């Protein structure tokens, strides 16, 4: 029978940990990218609203 050694088990977990870590890292990078796109759109909208507000407030003076 096969009796796993400690080194064999450690290398097995390392072999599993590397791809899993890579997948988690790629998912995290993708989410950061998507969130930054959303934030850019929100910032553009805020700027538009501020410009509208500034235009309206300068007409009232």
Secondary structure, DSSP 4 states (H G I P E B T S, - for coil): -----HHHHHHHHHHHHHHHHHHHHHHHHHHHHHHHHHHHHHHHHHHHHHHHHHHHHHHH-
